Amino acid sequence: MLAFALALGSSVMSLRQHSLQSSVVADYYDKSATATLQLTTDPHLTTKRVSGRNFLPPSYSALASLREIEIEQRTYKLKIPVRLITRDLEIAKLLPGQKIITEVQILRSKEARVAALLIANGEVKVVSQPSRWAKSLGQVRLGLRAASGTGDAGSLIPGMVLGDTSLQSENFRSDMRRSGLTHLVAVSGANFAIVSAFILWGAQFLFRSMRFRILATAIALAAFIALVRPSPSVLRAAAMAAVLLIAYATKRGADSLPALGFAIAAVVIGDPWQGRDPGFALSVLATAGLLLFAPRAITYLERYFPKIIAQAIAAPIAATVFCAPVIVAITGYLSPMSILANLLAAPAIVPITIVGFIAALLSPFTPGLSSLLVSCVKPLAWWIASVADWAAGFRVLTISKGLLGFIFVIISIALILLLPRKVVIAAVLIALSLSYLQRFPGGDWQVANCDIGQGDGAAINLGNHRAIVIDTGPDPELIDRCLKHLSIREIPLLILTHGHADHIAGLAGAVRGRKVGATWFGNVQRGTIAQIGDAKIKVLWPDGGEYDPNNSSIAVRIDTPDFSFFASGDMEPPTQAVIASELRKVDIYKVSHHGSAYQDEIFTRALAPQVAMISVGAGNSYGHPAPNTLALLWQVSAKVLRTDVHGAIAIAADRHRLKIRTSKGRFNFIRWE
């Protein structure tokens, strides 16, 4: 049976892969063409992105079927899956099934399930209207979205009911991931179980025959699939629900594990790329955990807790245990708080799903009643959002990504299940304690450089959870997380050195939930002096002249009784040379322009720092830091620390004696972050 499954799966995958690789578009990569496409998914707004120093304009992405292509005076009729990306915001109004024509550039795609990536270069022309079915389903989705309102609670309801996450902010999505609650907004077996049970219960008032009730439930679930849009978890859940409904209707009983196996096979044969989809793997593993491990966990927990509590605790534990290896391989971390977060959120799931489902169906006809129903469960949605926000504030256990992390977690789980309980408890406590001692930034610190990718973000500790923050990097989530790790709640002075995206795009994350005093951004000039506590801040640049953004960067020297610090944004040689004669030696230098090759030698030698911090993204396309810059820093006897190699950097200073701690290191295979 195993050999047959492998042969069948590999054959289906090979045939699909060959059909894509041998398609017509494969001969025209990097060429422009006129394409006629039929949308197969809802267009969604891509994540706000920064490329180097620039903000990228918003764009929409959708899967589509390429039906016709005109290129080099030839026309091809075809039907192949492609990924479409366009900046035409009008596409957001379109629904699956509609046809469009647009000028595109054909690129090779890293996405295995499509033959090409099509970048629309201009306006998207709509050539067909949505079908009545698609329009009706679209009205239901839009109706629930409108009834749910704004805020995290409002954005959660469409996600829990229909898998519609379009209203959710990046911050809320991050909180849901870190708290282990993101599965609530991915329609899965739980949603199907809740909806099918509700429909089956309601069908008894319309049909006497159980078979008619089952048929009505099956039809309703088919419509539900179309409503939430097919995805790996949805198709897996739908396949399993179908098997269980058939078994129930024929009164042959239902063995859940074979049903899951059949569902997996059916989904993978129908769409072999789902076998490589992490979401599909997690969905299957979570279900397997509930079937195989949860009963054993309930039996064990009933020794210490009432049965209802044991059942509530066992489900998230079982799902977490089975999913842990894949979660670590993908994300590189586990959230110990996820079990408690799931336990706290569990009572609100069923009411939100059922009431939200009814509200969605009523929304096209009676929007007022739909809004009233949503308002009844919105406090429950607020509760889940609050739990996510609370749980996300705790540190997660970070483990090496990829195969190494996967194997480590598998071995750890095996040892926990096989070894005597006392040995396991002692080993876990020792491991967690040792890893917690390595947490970043550890104890006291005075200067920190956040690991925020290709960008800048640093903090000067003022005590009492206060800090001067210099630049906020390209990503609000990364700078917010770093400042949380540093326990910063107040920013008396925020310095934004210049207007490039890799220095200021994370501003929303830096100020989130923090009190901010003065902000310097183009409103200070050379000679400005400020005093905050023991920290004396002097502005050495700019001088008010006309320069490019890099050479208009704010350059500051900060002196305290324990250390001296210098930062100058992205200053380059033309302006570095102007202030070089005014510079004095410093303890810590945040290297200009991410350690690029454009450095004035006299400027660097005048600073002669003990420690040089370079904020740089791993594998960046700019070649930062440059070899000649590193060589110059070594020549002045500076200890060079790089965020791409060492991670976040924290420096404790005592009368100019510096002690360094980093978030990455030789012995940091497991750490709290």
VOSE-286344 format. One record per residue (C-alpha): y, z, x; residue number from 0. Coordinates in steps of 0.02 Angstrom, whole numbers, plus 50000, padded with zeros to 5 digits. Layout:
R     y     z     x seq
R     Y     Z     X NUM
...
//
This chain:
R     y     z     x seq
R 50000 50000 50000   0
R 50119 50043 50142   1
R 50080 49879 50232   2
R 50106 49782 50070   3
R 50274 49869 50040   4
R 50334 49831 50217   5
R 50278 49649 50205   6
R 50361 49625 50036   7
R 50523 49711 50085   8
R 50540 49620 50250   9
R 50501 49453 50168  10
R 50633 49476 50033  11
R 50762 49532 50163  12
R 50721 49386 50279  13
R 50737 49258 50140  14
R 50904 49329 50082  15
R 50971 49342 50259  16
R 50918 49164 50299  17
R 50999 49097 50142  18
R 51165 49176 50192  19
R 51160 49125 50374  20
R 51117 48945 50331  21
R 51249 48926 50196  22
R 51385 48793 50206  23
R 51522 48917 50248  24
R 51432 48966 50409  25
R 51486 48797 50480  26
R 51670 48830 50445  27
R 51708 49001 50517  28
R 51891 49019 50572  29
R 51940 48871 50462  30
R 52056 48865 50311  31
R 51999 48802 50141  32
R 52034 48801 49954  33
R 51907 48912 49868  34
R 51855 48935 49687  35
R 51780 49107 49662  36
R 51709 49212 49521  37
R 51740 49399 49538  38
R 51584 49507 49532  39
R 51667 49677 49555  40
R 51832 49756 49508  41
R 51966 49726 49641  42
R 52011 49891 49725  43
R 52158 49940 49832  44
R 52105 49959 50014  45
R 52141 50120 50107  46
R 52318 50131 50174  47
R 52304 50072 50353  48
R 52402 50075 50513  49
R 52376 49947 50650  50
R 52451 50009 50811  51
R 52634 50041 50778  52
R 52640 49944 50614  53
R 52607 49989 50433  54
R 52491 49857 50359  55
R 52544 49794 50186  56
R 52433 49846 50039  57
R 52288 49730 50001  58
R 52148 49718 49874  59
R 51964 49690 49907  60
R 51826 49626 49792  61
R 51653 49551 49799  62
R 51647 49376 49728  63
R 51534 49227 49707  64
R 51599 49072 49797  65
R 51575 48928 49675  66
R 51670 48785 49756  67
R 51756 48753 49921  68
R 51867 48610 49977  69
R 51879 48593 50165  70
R 51916 48450 50284  71
R 51926 48328 50137  72
R 51753 48376 50076  73
R 51703 48474 49920  74
R 51549 48583 49908  75
R 51474 48657 49750  76
R 51382 48819 49788  77
R 51347 48996 49733  78
R 51350 49124 49873  79
R 51415 49303 49886  80
R 51575 49332 49987  81
R 51703 49469 50015  82
R 51882 49425 49963  83
R 52036 49514 50030  84
R 52208 49470 49964  85
R 52384 49539 49964  86
R 52423 49464 49794  87
R 52443 49621 49688  88
R 52412 49522 49528  89
R 52226 49523 49566  90
R 52222 49707 49518  91
R 52234 49653 49335  92
R 52079 49544 49343  93
R 51903 49590 49284  94
R 51729 49542 49343  95
R 51680 49369 49282  96
R 51852 49290 49297  97
R 51873 49136 49407  98
R 52015 49112 49530  99
R 52074 48979 49653 100
R 52162 49022 49815 101
R 52190 48963 49993 102
R 52081 49062 50111 103
R 52034 49082 50292 104
R 51846 49092 50319 105
R 51791 49228 50439 106
R 51623 49294 50495 107
R 51587 49458 50404 108
R 51508 49616 50472 109
R 51450 49654 50294 110
R 51268 49599 50286 111
R 51263 49563 50100 112
R 51395 49425 50104 113
R 51401 49255 50186 114
R 51583 49267 50241 115
R 51745 49363 50232 116
R 51881 49263 50144 117
R 52062 49311 50179 118
R 52177 49241 50045 119
R 52333 49169 50127 120
R 52439 49146 49973 121
R 52449 49164 49785 122
R 52292 49188 49683 123
R 52283 49069 49534 124
R 52181 49129 49384 125
R 52081 48988 49303 126
R 51978 49083 49172 127
R 52003 49229 49055 128
R 51882 49376 49049 129
R 51741 49370 48924 130
R 51753 49479 48770 131
R 51618 49591 48843 132
R 51709 49613 49008 133
R 51874 49638 48919 134
R 51800 49772 48806 135
R 51725 49865 48952 136
R 51888 49850 49046 137
R 51983 49924 48899 138
R 51864 50073 48897 139
R 51891 50105 49083 140
R 52079 50085 49070 141
R 52084 50191 48913 142
R 51997 50338 48996 143
R 52108 50318 49148 144
R 52265 50326 49038 145
R 52200 50474 48938 146
R 52157 50574 49094 147
R 52335 50582 49158 148
R 52389 50620 49335 149
R 52350 50748 49468 150
R 52184 50789 49550 151
R 52109 50852 49387 152
R 52161 50693 49295 153
R 52091 50580 49431 154
R 51927 50675 49434 155
R 51878 50641 49253 156
R 51863 50449 49263 157
R 51769 50473 49426 158
R 51643 50594 49352 159
R 51617 50494 49192 160
R 51627 50313 49250 161
R 51633 50319 49440 162
R 51814 50259 49432 163
R 51901 50335 49584 164
R 52055 50224 49580 165
R 52171 50369 49533 166
R 52112 50485 49672 167
R 52224 50520 49821 168
R 52159 50511 49999 169
R 52186 50698 50014 170
R 52080 50735 49861 171
R 51942 50617 49920 172
R 51941 50705 50087 173
R 51928 50875 50001 174
R 51782 50815 49895 175
R 51691 50750 50050 176
R 51719 50906 50156 177
R 51668 51021 50013 178
R 51507 50925 49977 179
R 51562 50877 49801 180
R 51590 50691 49825 181
R 51426 50653 49734 182
R 51510 50706 49572 183
R 51617 50548 49571 184
R 51473 50430 49612 185
R 51377 50392 49452 186
R 51200 50447 49489 187
R 51040 50509 49409 188
R 51130 50664 49349 189
R 51254 50560 49248 190
R 51115 50455 49173 191
R 51014 50610 49130 192
R 51164 50690 49043 193
R 51217 50532 48951 194
R 51040 50481 48900 195
R 51000 50657 48838 196
R 51160 50656 48735 197
R 51124 50482 48661 198
R 50943 50527 48625 199
R 51000 50684 48536 200
R 51129 50588 48435 201
R 51003 50450 48389 202
R 50900 50573 48286 203
R 51036 50567 48153 204
R 51019 50378 48139 205
R 50834 50341 48168 206
R 50678 50432 48113 207
R 50562 50339 48230 208
R 50558 50401 48410 209
R 50532 50223 48469 210
R 50694 50168 48387 211
R 50782 50315 48466 212
R 50715 50266 48636 213
R 50767 50084 48607 214
R 50942 50138 48556 215
R 50954 50247 48711 216
R 50896 50104 48823 217
R 51026 49985 48749 218
R 51161 50116 48769 219
R 51111 50146 48951 220
R 51116 49958 48986 221
R 51295 49956 48919 222
R 51333 50111 49022 223
R 51275 50020 49180 224
R 51395 49877 49143 225
R 51533 50001 49105 226
R 51519 50099 49269 227
R 51482 49940 49371 228
R 51317 49917 49466 229
R 51309 50009 49632 230
R 51163 50072 49737 231
R 51157 50244 49657 232
R 51187 50173 49482 233
R 51046 50046 49496 234
R 50926 50175 49569 235
R 50966 50296 49429 236
R 50952 50159 49298 237
R 50783 50102 49362 238
R 50715 50278 49360 239
R 50787 50313 49188 240
R 50702 50154 49123 241
R 50534 50209 49191 242
R 50550 50381 49113 243
R 50604 50309 48945 244
R 50454 50191 48941 245
R 50335 50330 48988 246
R 50411 50442 48853 247
R 50403 50305 48722 248
R 50220 50266 48757 249
R 50176 50452 48761 250
R 50083 50433 48925 251
R 50185 50568 49009 252
R 50298 50545 49158 253
R 50263 50585 49338 254
R 50434 50593 49417 255
R 50385 50553 49596 256
R 50296 50387 49557 257
R 50442 50345 49444 258
R 50561 50370 49590 259
R 50449 50263 49701 260
R 50447 50124 49572 261
R 50636 50135 49554 262
R 50660 50122 49742 263
R 50546 49970 49753 264
R 50629 49882 49606 265
R 50804 49909 49673 266
R 50763 49857 49852 267
R 50669 49701 49796 268
R 50815 49652 49683 269
R 50946 49687 49816 270
R 50866 49717 49988 271
R 51031 49767 50071 272
R 51031 49926 49970 273
R 50890 49984 50082 274
R 51022 49994 50220 275
R 51155 50075 50111 276
R 51189 50258 50156 277
R 51238 50297 49976 278
R 51071 50233 49912 279
R 50977 50333 50044 280
R 51070 50493 49999 281
R 51040 50464 49814 282
R 50853 50442 49839 283
R 50840 50590 49958 284
R 50936 50705 49840 285
R 50818 50658 49698 286
R 50666 50682 49809 287
R 50733 50853 49859 288
R 50749 50903 49676 289
R 50571 50845 49640 290
R 50482 50912 49794 291
R 50580 51058 49865 292
R 50677 51132 49720 293
R 50521 51203 49630 294
R 50468 51293 49791 295
R 50645 51357 49817 296
R 50653 51422 49638 297
R 50488 51516 49661 298
R 50553 51596 49819 299
R 50727 51638 49752 300
R 50658 51716 49593 301
R 50600 51862 49701 302
R 50781 51911 49729 303
R 50882 51834 49585 304
R 50865 51809 49396 305
R 50780 51645 49350 306
R 50938 51556 49289 307
R 51030 51597 49451 308
R 50880 51546 49556 309
R 50875 51377 49468 310
R 51062 51351 49492 311
R 51054 51392 49678 312
R 50894 51295 49712 313
R 50961 51124 49659 314
R 51105 51109 49785 315
R 50998 51188 49922 316
R 50858 51062 49893 317
R 50977 50914 49889 318
R 51069 50974 50045 319
R 50908 51002 50145 320
R 50839 50829 50109 321
R 51006 50740 50132 322
R 51061 50837 50288 323
R 50986 50719 50420 324
R 51069 50565 50345 325
R 51234 50656 50313 326
R 51243 50708 50496 327
R 51194 50535 50557 328
R 51335 50458 50456 329
R 51475 50585 50460 330
R 51430 50698 50606 331
R 51454 50860 50508 332
R 51379 50976 50378 333
R 51478 51089 50262 334
R 51395 51260 50244 335
R 51512 51293 50098 336
R 51443 51143 50001 337
R 51303 51245 49921 338
R 51424 51375 49855 339
R 51548 51240 49801 340
R 51411 51149 49702 341
R 51357 51313 49624 342
R 51535 51352 49567 343
R 51564 51175 49501 344
R 51396 51158 49410 345
R 51445 51238 49242 346
R 51587 51114 49218 347
R 51488 50953 49250 348
R 51398 50930 49083 349
R 51549 50964 48969 350
R 51661 50847 49069 351
R 51530 50708 49070 352
R 51488 50716 48884 353
R 51665 50743 48817 354
R 51735 50617 48941 355
R 51604 50489 48888 356
R 51652 50509 48704 357
R 51837 50500 48749 358
R 51808 50339 48847 359
R 51719 50256 48700 360
R 51857 50307 48579 361
R 52004 50263 48693 362
R 52023 50079 48641 363
R 52028 50129 48455 364
R 52109 50301 48447 365
R 52203 50338 48609 366
R 52276 50497 48536 367
R 52106 50572 48495 368
R 52042 50517 48665 369
R 52186 50608 48751 370
R 52153 50763 48645 371
R 51969 50766 48696 372
R 52014 50744 48880 373
R 52140 50887 48868 374
R 51997 51000 48812 375
R 51898 50972 48972 376
R 52045 50951 49091 377
R 52046 51138 49134 378
R 51865 51117 49189 379
R 51915 50968 49297 380
R 52055 51074 49370 381
R 51924 51206 49412 382
R 51817 51081 49508 383
R 51970 51013 49599 384
R 52020 51191 49646 385
R 51844 51228 49710 386
R 51850 51069 49815 387
R 52020 51115 49887 388
R 51961 51292 49926 389
R 51795 51241 50004 390
R 51875 51102 50107 391
R 51983 51232 50193 392
R 51832 51306 50281 393
R 51769 51237 50444 394
R 51621 51119 50446 395
R 51477 51121 50568 396
R 51500 50967 50678 397
R 51346 50887 50757 398
R 51329 50729 50859 399
R 51325 50572 50750 400
R 51191 50438 50745 401
R 51008 50447 50793 402
R 51028 50600 50903 403
R 51104 50704 50762 404
R 50974 50638 50639 405
R 50828 50690 50751 406
R 50908 50859 50788 407
R 50926 50902 50603 408
R 50749 50842 50563 409
R 50677 50953 50700 410
R 50786 51100 50647 411
R 50729 51088 50465 412
R 50547 51073 50519 413
R 50561 51228 50628 414
R 50647 51325 50488 415
R 50506 51282 50368 416
R 50364 51315 50492 417
R 50419 51465 50595 418
R 50411 51646 50535 419
R 50561 51694 50428 420
R 50627 51829 50547 421
R 50623 51711 50696 422
R 50714 51578 50595 423
R 50850 51698 50536 424
R 50880 51763 50712 425
R 50886 51587 50787 426
R 51006 51523 50654 427
R 51123 51671 50674 428
R 51125 51652 50864 429
R 51155 51464 50854 430
R 51295 51481 50727 431
R 51376 51623 50824 432
R 51374 51528 50988 433
R 51442 51371 50906 434
R 51578 51472 50816 435
R 51635 51546 50982 436
R 51667 51367 51040 437
R 51776 51326 50891 438
R 51942 51241 50925 439
R 52068 51308 50971 440
R 51978 51474 50993 441
R 52094 51619 51028 442
R 52275 51613 51083 443
R 52362 51447 51121 444
R 52539 51389 51158 445
R 52531 51198 51163 446
R 52411 51086 51067 447
R 52384 50899 51059 448
R 52292 50842 50903 449
R 52151 50714 50908 450
R 52223 50592 50781 451
R 52164 50425 50851 452
R 52283 50296 50922 453
R 52445 50392 50895 454
R 52539 50551 50939 455
R 52537 50724 50862 456
R 52573 50886 50955 457
R 52621 51066 50915 458
R 52712 51207 51007 459
R 52657 51379 50948 460
R 52799 51495 50894 461
R 52685 51635 50832 462
R 52657 51700 50655 463
R 52578 51533 50602 464
R 52737 51439 50648 465
R 52753 51289 50764 466
R 52867 51150 50821 467
R 52777 50988 50777 468
R 52811 50829 50876 469
R 52754 50670 50786 470
R 52621 50662 50651 471
R 52506 50520 50702 472
R 52443 50376 50594 473
R 52333 50472 50471 474
R 52391 50612 50353 475
R 52216 50685 50339 476
R 52189 50700 50527 477
R 52355 50785 50564 478
R 52335 50901 50414 479
R 52161 50951 50471 480
R 52222 50982 50648 481
R 52366 51092 50590 482
R 52245 51188 50479 483
R 52134 51221 50630 484
R 52288 51281 50722 485
R 52331 51393 50572 486
R 52505 51318 50556 487
R 52589 51361 50390 488
R 52772 51339 50437 489
R 52863 51206 50540 490
R 53038 51268 50586 491
R 53070 51105 50680 492
R 52986 50937 50651 493
R 53025 50804 50781 494
R 52983 50623 50739 495
R 53017 50533 50902 496
R 53037 50358 50829 497
R 52991 50252 50678 498
R 52826 50172 50730 499
R 52680 50203 50612 500
R 52566 50281 50744 501
R 52695 50421 50761 502
R 52754 50450 50582 503
R 52626 50381 50456 504
R 52540 50551 50448 505
R 52700 50640 50391 506
R 52634 50678 50216 507
R 52486 50770 50290 508
R 52591 50869 50413 509
R 52707 50939 50280 510
R 52572 50964 50147 511
R 52576 51145 50092 512
R 52690 51195 50237 513
R 52869 51255 50241 514
R 52975 51135 50346 515
R 53144 51179 50421 516
R 53248 51053 50518 517
R 53187 50875 50546 518
R 53245 50771 50695 519
R 53226 50585 50663 520
R 53366 50477 50729 521
R 53493 50614 50694 522
R 53505 50696 50867 523
R 53572 50634 51032 524
R 53567 50672 51214 525
R 53631 50847 51254 526
R 53582 50929 51090 527
R 53516 51106 51118 528
R 53421 51219 50998 529
R 53341 51391 51012 530
R 53194 51448 50906 531
R 53128 51617 50956 532
R 53088 51611 51142 533
R 53084 51421 51142 534
R 53237 51329 51208 535
R 53238 51145 51159 536
R 53349 51018 51247 537
R 53365 50835 51195 538
R 53372 50718 51347 539
R 53369 50554 51250 540
R 53427 50447 51156 541
R 53609 50420 51199 542
R 53662 50325 51042 543
R 53651 50151 51121 544
R 53563 49998 51053 545
R 53380 49995 51108 546
R 53212 49942 51041 547
R 53116 50078 50945 548
R 53012 50133 51095 549
R 53165 50160 51204 550
R 53255 50248 51062 551
R 53123 50385 51062 552
R 53180 50566 51059 553
R 53140 50648 51226 554
R 53138 50839 51231 555
R 53109 50975 51358 556
R 53050 51143 51290 557
R 53059 51299 51398 558
R 52983 51469 51359 559
R 52948 51620 51471 560
R 52766 51561 51487 561
R 52776 51371 51506 562
R 52885 51216 51512 563
R 52845 51059 51413 564
R 52909 50880 51406 565
R 52878 50743 51278 566
R 52965 50576 51257 567
R 52875 50475 51123 568
R 52853 50296 51182 569
R 52993 50288 51312 570
R 52970 50148 51438 571
R 53043 50114 51613 572
R 53216 50050 51560 573
R 53263 50219 51484 574
R 53145 50327 51586 575
R 53243 50274 51740 576
R 53409 50327 51660 577
R 53356 50510 51641 578
R 53239 50522 51791 579
R 53372 50605 51900 580
R 53398 50743 51771 581
R 53214 50792 51760 582
R 53136 50947 51833 583
R 52956 50991 51861 584
R 52861 51044 51703 585
R 52697 51131 51669 586
R 52641 51014 51529 587
R 52687 50832 51504 588
R 52638 50734 51349 589
R 52626 50564 51432 590
R 52742 50431 51364 591
R 52675 50284 51262 592
R 52493 50342 51262 593
R 52478 50317 51450 594
R 52523 50132 51446 595
R 52555 50035 51606 596
R 52743 50040 51573 597
R 52794 50198 51668 598
R 52935 50228 51790 599
R 52860 50304 51950 600
R 53014 50409 51994 601
R 53016 50477 51815 602
R 52833 50533 51828 603
R 52852 50606 52002 604
R 53005 50705 51947 605
R 52903 50788 51809 606
R 52753 50822 51923 607
R 52658 50915 51786 608
R 52513 51035 51805 609
R 52434 50956 51651 610
R 52461 50781 51581 611
R 52405 50756 51400 612
R 52372 50578 51341 613
R 52357 50550 51154 614
R 52251 50394 51135 615
R 52119 50319 51020 616
R 51944 50286 51083 617
R 51911 50102 51120 618
R 52089 50051 51075 619
R 52135 49868 51095 620
R 52289 49906 51203 621
R 52196 49963 51358 622
R 52275 50136 51348 623
R 52279 50233 51459 624
R 52313 50108 51599 625
R 52221 50132 51766 626
R 52384 50127 51865 627
R 52459 50264 51755 628
R 52306 50374 51779 629
R 52315 50344 51967 630
R 52500 50394 51969 631
R 52463 50556 51875 632
R 52323 50599 51996 633
R 52440 50567 52142 634
R 52559 50702 52077 635
R 52408 50820 52062 636
R 52410 50826 51872 637
R 52254 50873 51777 638
R 52234 50729 51653 639
R 52171 50766 51478 640
R 52139 50625 51354 641
R 52105 50642 51169 642
R 51984 50495 51171 643
R 51876 50588 51299 644
R 51914 50772 51274 645
R 51962 50774 51089 646
R 52098 50893 51031 647
R 52180 50993 51171 648
R 52241 51173 51166 649
R 52329 51257 51312 650
R 52356 51444 51329 651
R 52497 51489 51450 652
R 52535 51655 51536 653
R 52683 51650 51655 654
R 52649 51467 51696 655
R 52462 51495 51724 656
R 52374 51374 51606 657
R 52203 51391 51522 658
R 52135 51236 51436 659
R 52018 51218 51288 660
R 51962 51054 51208 661
R 51868 51011 51049 662
R 51745 50900 51143 663
R 51648 50951 51295 664
R 51484 50949 51387 665
R 51411 51092 51286 666
R 51490 51050 51119 667
R 51342 50960 51040 668
R 51361 51080 50893 669
R 51531 51154 50852 670
R 51638 51214 50708 671
R 51781 51100 50660 672
//
